[in-house]
Amino acid sequence: MAFNEEVKQHLQDMKSEAKVFLDANIDYYSLLGFKIVSKATGFILKIFAISLLAALSLLFLSFAAAFALGKVLDNNTYGFLIIGGFYIILAIIIYNMRRIIIDIPVLKKFSKIFFD
């Protein structure tokens, strides 16, 4: 009988230690997930804020350049057409090089966030 009691005690100890271990793992992975989500969200918000400010700056600079070209050409319409054409050409170049310019750097940054 003492052997059965001893086995029961060991099983109960193992059960309680397994529960403690599982609870510790759940806490660890919850904190790890929170860290990853926090870093990724911060990165996305920084990119959004910088992009917004850059877009606003580019908008005002584009208007200034279009009006300046319009003044040189004595027609504001031509100034705006030249600036618009420049942006279309730039968009085509960026679209064709999107893997090098956008995809690979973003993938590297998110890989660093998730795997470090």
C-alpha positions as a Markdown table, in Angstrom:
| # | Residue | x | y | z |
|---|---|---|---|---|
| 1 | Met | 0.0 | 0.0 | 0.0 |
| 2 | Ala | 2.8 | 2.4 | 0.7 |
| 3 | Phe | 4.0 | 1.9 | -2.9 |
| 4 | Asn | 0.6 | 3.0 | -4.2 |
| 5 | Glu | 0.5 | 6.0 | -2.0 |
| 6 | Glu | 4.0 | 7.0 | -3.1 |
| 7 | Val | 3.0 | 6.6 | -6.8 |
| 8 | Lys | -0.1 | 8.7 | -6.3 |
| 9 | Gln | 2.0 | 11.4 | -4.6 |
| 10 | His | 4.5 | 11.4 | -7.4 |
| 11 | Leu | 1.7 | 11.6 | -10.0 |
| 12 | Gln | 0.1 | 14.5 | -8.1 |
| 13 | Asp | 3.5 | 16.3 | -7.9 |
| 14 | Met | 4.0 | 15.8 | -11.7 |
| 15 | Lys | 0.5 | 17.1 | -12.4 |
| 16 | Ser | 1.1 | 20.3 | -10.3 |
| 17 | Glu | 4.6 | 20.8 | -11.8 |
| 18 | Ala | 3.2 | 20.4 | -15.4 |
| 19 | Lys | 0.5 | 22.9 | -14.6 |
| 20 | Val | 3.1 | 25.4 | -13.3 |
| 21 | Phe | 5.2 | 24.8 | -16.4 |
| 22 | Leu | 2.3 | 25.2 | -18.8 |
| 23 | Asp | 1.2 | 28.4 | -17.0 |
| 24 | Ala | 4.7 | 29.8 | -17.2 |
| 25 | Asn | 4.9 | 29.0 | -21.0 |
| 26 | Ile | 1.5 | 30.6 | -21.6 |
| 27 | Asp | 2.7 | 33.8 | -19.8 |
| 28 | Tyr | 6.0 | 33.8 | -21.7 |
| 29 | Tyr | 4.3 | 33.4 | -25.1 |
| 30 | Ser | 1.7 | 36.0 | -24.3 |
| 31 | Leu | 4.4 | 38.5 | -23.4 |
| 32 | Leu | 6.4 | 37.6 | -26.5 |
| 33 | Gly | 3.3 | 38.1 | -28.7 |
| 34 | Phe | 2.6 | 41.4 | -27.0 |
| 35 | Lys | 6.2 | 42.5 | -27.7 |
| 36 | Ile | 6.0 | 41.5 | -31.3 |
| 37 | Val | 2.7 | 43.2 | -31.9 |
| 38 | Ser | 3.9 | 46.4 | -30.1 |
| 39 | Lys | 7.0 | 46.6 | -32.2 |
| 40 | Ala | 5.1 | 45.9 | -35.5 |
| 41 | Thr | 2.4 | 48.5 | -34.6 |
| 42 | Gly | 5.0 | 51.1 | -33.7 |
| 43 | Phe | 6.8 | 50.5 | -37.0 |
| 44 | Ile | 3.6 | 50.8 | -39.0 |
| 45 | Leu | 2.6 | 54.0 | -37.1 |
| 46 | Lys | 6.0 | 55.5 | -37.7 |
| 47 | Ile | 5.8 | 54.7 | -41.4 |
| 48 | Phe | 2.3 | 56.1 | -41.6 |
| 49 | Ala | 3.3 | 59.4 | -39.9 |
| 50 | Ile | 6.4 | 59.9 | -42.0 |
| 51 | Ser | 4.5 | 59.1 | -45.2 |
| 52 | Leu | 1.7 | 61.5 | -44.3 |
| 53 | Leu | 4.2 | 64.3 | -43.6 |
| 54 | Ala | 6.2 | 63.5 | -46.7 |
| 55 | Ala | 3.0 | 63.5 | -48.9 |
| 56 | Leu | 1.9 | 66.8 | -47.6 |
| 57 | Ser | 5.3 | 68.3 | -48.2 |
| 58 | Leu | 5.4 | 66.9 | -51.6 |
| 59 | Leu | 2.0 | 68.3 | -52.4 |
| 60 | Phe | 3.0 | 71.8 | -51.5 |
| 61 | Leu | 6.3 | 71.5 | -53.3 |
| 62 | Ser | 4.5 | 70.2 | -56.4 |
| 63 | Phe | 2.1 | 73.1 | -56.4 |
| 64 | Ala | 5.0 | 75.5 | -56.1 |
| 65 | Ala | 6.9 | 73.8 | -58.9 |
| 66 | Ala | 3.8 | 73.7 | -61.1 |
| 67 | Phe | 3.2 | 77.4 | -60.6 |
| 68 | Ala | 6.9 | 78.3 | -61.2 |
| 69 | Leu | 6.9 | 76.3 | -64.4 |
| 70 | Gly | 3.6 | 77.9 | -65.4 |
| 71 | Lys | 5.1 | 81.3 | -64.9 |
| 72 | Val | 8.2 | 80.4 | -67.0 |
| 73 | Leu | 6.0 | 79.0 | -69.8 |
| 74 | Asp | 3.3 | 81.7 | -69.4 |
| 75 | Asn | 0.7 | 79.0 | -68.9 |
| 76 | Asn | -0.1 | 77.4 | -65.5 |
| 77 | Thr | -1.8 | 74.4 | -67.3 |
| 78 | Tyr | 1.5 | 73.4 | -68.9 |
| 79 | Gly | 3.3 | 73.6 | -65.5 |
| 80 | Phe | 0.7 | 71.3 | -63.9 |
| 81 | Leu | 0.9 | 68.9 | -66.9 |
| 82 | Ile | 4.7 | 68.7 | -66.7 |
| 83 | Ile | 4.6 | 68.0 | -62.9 |
| 84 | Gly | 1.8 | 65.4 | -63.4 |
| 85 | Gly | 3.7 | 63.7 | -66.2 |
| 86 | Phe | 6.8 | 63.6 | -63.9 |
| 87 | Tyr | 4.8 | 61.8 | -61.2 |
| 88 | Ile | 3.3 | 59.3 | -63.7 |
| 89 | Ile | 6.8 | 58.5 | -64.9 |
| 90 | Leu | 8.0 | 58.2 | -61.3 |
| 91 | Ala | 5.1 | 55.9 | -60.4 |
| 92 | Ile | 5.9 | 53.6 | -63.3 |
| 93 | Ile | 9.6 | 53.4 | -62.3 |
| 94 | Ile | 8.7 | 52.7 | -58.6 |
| 95 | Tyr | 6.1 | 50.1 | -59.7 |
| 96 | Asn | 8.6 | 48.3 | -61.9 |
| 97 | Met | 11.2 | 48.4 | -59.0 |
| 98 | Arg | 8.8 | 47.7 | -56.2 |
| 99 | Arg | 10.5 | 44.5 | -55.1 |
| 100 | Ile | 13.9 | 46.2 | -54.6 |
| 101 | Ile | 12.5 | 49.5 | -53.2 |
| 102 | Ile | 9.5 | 48.3 | -51.1 |
| 103 | Asp | 9.0 | 44.5 | -50.7 |
| 104 | Ile | 12.5 | 43.4 | -49.6 |
| 105 | Pro | 13.2 | 46.2 | -47.1 |
| 106 | Val | 9.7 | 45.8 | -45.5 |
| 107 | Leu | 10.2 | 42.0 | -45.3 |
| 108 | Lys | 13.6 | 42.4 | -43.7 |
| 109 | Lys | 12.3 | 44.9 | -41.1 |
| 110 | Phe | 9.3 | 42.6 | -40.2 |
| 111 | Ser | 11.6 | 39.6 | -40.1 |
| 112 | Lys | 13.9 | 41.4 | -37.7 |
| 113 | Ile | 10.9 | 42.4 | -35.5 |
| 114 | Phe | 9.4 | 38.9 | -35.4 |
| 115 | Phe | 12.5 | 36.7 | -35.1 |
| 116 | Asp | 14.7 | 38.8 | -32.8 |
